Amino acid sequence: MIKVLFVCMGNICRSPTAEGIFRQMLREHGLDGRIEVDSAGTHGYHVGESPDPRTQRAAAARGYDLSSIRARKVAPGDLEYFDLVLAMDKSNLEALRHMSPPQFMNRLQLFMSYARNFDDEEVPDPYYGLGHGFDLVIDMVEDASAGLVEELKKRLALRVSAETGKSVMPHS
């Protein structure tokens, strides 16, 4: 199993959006039992809260249900437990680097590094902006999630190949 953690500041806008969208894509690709997904924030401002209502409305308009997600703060053990810790922006990536023991630094990345159609390195925080920012976040997260699904399919195929000694091609 590959374990993925999405991280933003408060875990009520960008990272729960990524968690919900990525979970749905995993189900669509038949990978939901092979990849574990969670989200967290670098700050504990909203621990226990549901995603921002604007986030939930924008997600629901596109067929994503975020209602069961609850905000939590990144725990020290997360950096050891998760294989990939994907920050929404450079500020949160830097916060994760300050928390991380040296042996887990290679697990920390910017989520948008998996995007195919956006050149942006960061998912902008829509919290203080106008409503259209939430739709942009969904566009960006869908793009990066699709790229991440493809990358993880390759990793899973390589693991199976290494375990069985047989070449295995990932399915699209």
C-alpha positions as CSV (number, residue, x, y, z in Angstrom):
1,M,0.0,0.0,0.0
2,I,1.2,3.5,-0.8
3,K,0.2,6.2,1.7
4,V,-0.4,9.8,0.6
5,L,-0.9,12.9,2.8
6,F,-2.1,16.2,1.4
7,V,-1.1,19.3,3.4
8,C,-2.2,22.9,3.5
9,M,-2.2,25.4,6.4
10,G,-5.6,24.8,8.1
11,N,-6.9,21.7,6.4
12,I,-10.3,23.2,5.5
13,C,-9.8,24.3,1.9
14,R,-7.1,22.9,-0.3
15,S,-5.9,19.7,1.3
16,P,-9.4,18.3,2.0
17,T,-10.3,19.2,-1.6
18,A,-7.3,17.2,-2.7
19,E,-8.2,14.3,-0.4
20,G,-11.7,14.1,-1.7
21,I,-10.9,14.4,-5.4
22,F,-8.0,12.0,-5.2
23,R,-10.1,9.4,-3.3
24,Q,-12.7,9.6,-6.0
25,M,-10.1,9.2,-8.8
26,L,-8.7,6.2,-7.0
27,R,-12.1,4.6,-6.9
28,E,-12.6,5.3,-10.6
29,H,-9.2,3.6,-11.4
30,G,-9.8,0.7,-9.1
31,L,-7.0,1.7,-6.7
32,D,-8.8,2.7,-3.6
33,G,-7.7,-0.4,-1.7
34,R,-4.1,0.0,-2.7
35,I,-3.5,3.7,-1.9
36,E,-4.3,5.2,1.5
37,V,-5.2,9.0,1.5
38,D,-5.5,11.6,4.2
39,S,-5.1,15.3,4.6
40,A,-3.8,17.6,7.4
41,G,-2.8,21.2,8.1
42,T,0.5,22.6,9.3
43,H,-1.5,24.7,11.8
44,G,-4.2,23.5,14.2
45,Y,-6.6,26.4,13.7
46,H,-9.5,24.3,12.6
47,V,-9.0,20.9,14.2
48,G,-12.2,18.8,14.1
49,E,-14.0,21.1,11.7
50,S,-15.5,20.2,8.4
51,P,-14.1,21.8,5.3
52,D,-15.0,25.4,4.6
53,P,-18.6,25.6,3.4
54,R,-17.4,27.4,0.2
55,T,-15.0,24.5,-0.4
56,Q,-17.8,22.0,0.1
57,R,-20.2,23.8,-2.3
58,A,-17.6,24.1,-5.1
59,A,-16.7,20.4,-4.7
60,A,-20.3,19.3,-4.6
61,A,-21.0,21.2,-7.8
62,R,-18.5,19.0,-9.5
63,G,-19.6,15.7,-7.8
64,Y,-17.2,15.5,-4.9
65,D,-18.4,14.9,-1.4
66,L,-16.1,16.3,1.3
67,S,-18.6,16.2,4.2
68,S,-17.0,13.4,6.1
69,I,-13.5,15.0,6.2
70,R,-12.4,16.7,9.5
71,A,-9.5,19.0,9.9
72,R,-6.5,17.8,11.8
73,K,-3.0,19.0,12.3
74,V,0.1,17.2,10.9
75,A,1.4,14.9,13.6
76,P,5.1,14.1,14.0
77,G,4.4,10.4,13.1
78,D,2.8,11.4,9.8
79,L,6.2,12.1,8.3
80,E,7.3,8.6,9.0
81,Y,4.0,6.9,8.2
82,F,3.1,8.5,4.8
83,D,5.2,7.6,1.7
84,L,4.3,11.0,0.1
85,V,3.6,14.2,1.9
86,L,2.3,16.7,-0.7
87,A,2.2,20.3,0.3
88,M,-0.1,22.8,-1.5
89,D,2.4,25.6,-1.4
90,K,6.0,26.5,-0.6
91,S,5.2,27.9,2.8
92,N,3.6,24.7,4.0
93,L,6.4,22.7,2.3
94,E,8.9,24.7,4.3
95,A,6.9,24.1,7.5
96,L,7.0,20.4,6.8
97,R,10.7,20.5,6.3
98,H,11.2,22.1,9.7
99,M,9.2,19.2,11.3
100,S,10.7,16.4,9.3
101,P,13.6,14.2,10.5
102,P,16.3,14.1,7.8
103,Q,15.6,10.5,6.8
104,F,12.0,11.5,5.6
105,M,12.8,14.7,3.7
106,N,12.6,12.8,0.4
107,R,8.9,12.2,1.0
108,L,8.1,15.9,1.0
109,Q,7.0,17.5,-2.3
110,L,4.8,20.1,-3.8
111,F,1.6,18.6,-5.0
112,M,1.5,20.6,-8.2
113,S,4.7,18.9,-9.4
114,Y,2.3,16.2,-10.7
115,A,0.2,18.6,-12.7
116,R,0.1,18.3,-16.5
117,N,-1.8,21.3,-17.6
118,F,-0.9,23.9,-15.0
119,D,2.6,25.4,-14.8
120,D,2.0,26.8,-11.3
121,E,4.1,25.3,-8.4
122,E,1.5,26.2,-5.8
123,V,-2.2,25.8,-5.3
124,P,-3.4,29.2,-4.2
125,D,-5.2,29.6,-0.9
126,P,-8.8,30.6,-1.7
127,Y,-9.8,31.2,2.0
128,Y,-9.6,35.1,1.9
129,G,-10.5,35.5,-1.8
130,L,-13.6,35.6,-3.8
131,G,-15.7,32.5,-4.6
132,H,-14.1,31.7,-8.0
133,G,-10.8,30.8,-6.2
134,F,-12.4,27.6,-5.0
135,D,-13.2,26.6,-8.5
136,L,-9.6,27.3,-9.6
137,V,-8.4,25.1,-6.7
138,I,-10.6,22.2,-8.0
139,D,-9.3,22.6,-11.5
140,M,-5.7,22.5,-10.3
141,V,-6.3,19.6,-7.9
142,E,-8.0,17.6,-10.6
143,D,-5.0,18.1,-12.9
144,A,-2.4,17.3,-10.3
145,S,-4.5,14.3,-9.0
146,A,-4.7,12.8,-12.4
147,G,-0.9,13.0,-12.8
148,L,-0.4,11.6,-9.3
149,V,-2.7,8.6,-10.1
150,E,-0.6,7.8,-13.2
151,E,2.6,8.1,-11.2
152,L,1.3,5.8,-8.4
153,K,0.1,3.3,-11.0
154,K,3.6,3.0,-12.2
155,R,5.0,2.7,-8.7
156,L,2.5,-0.1,-7.9
157,A,3.3,-1.9,-11.1
158,L,7.1,-1.7,-10.3
159,R,6.4,-3.1,-6.8
160,V,4.4,-6.0,-8.2
161,S,7.2,-6.6,-10.8
162,A,9.9,-6.5,-8.1
163,E,7.9,-8.9,-5.8
164,T,7.0,-11.4,-8.5
165,G,10.0,-11.0,-10.8
166,K,7.5,-10.5,-13.7
167,S,7.1,-7.4,-15.8
168,V,3.8,-5.8,-15.1
169,M,2.4,-2.9,-17.1
170,P,0.0,-0.5,-15.4
171,H,-3.5,-0.3,-16.7
172,S,-5.0,3.0,-17.8
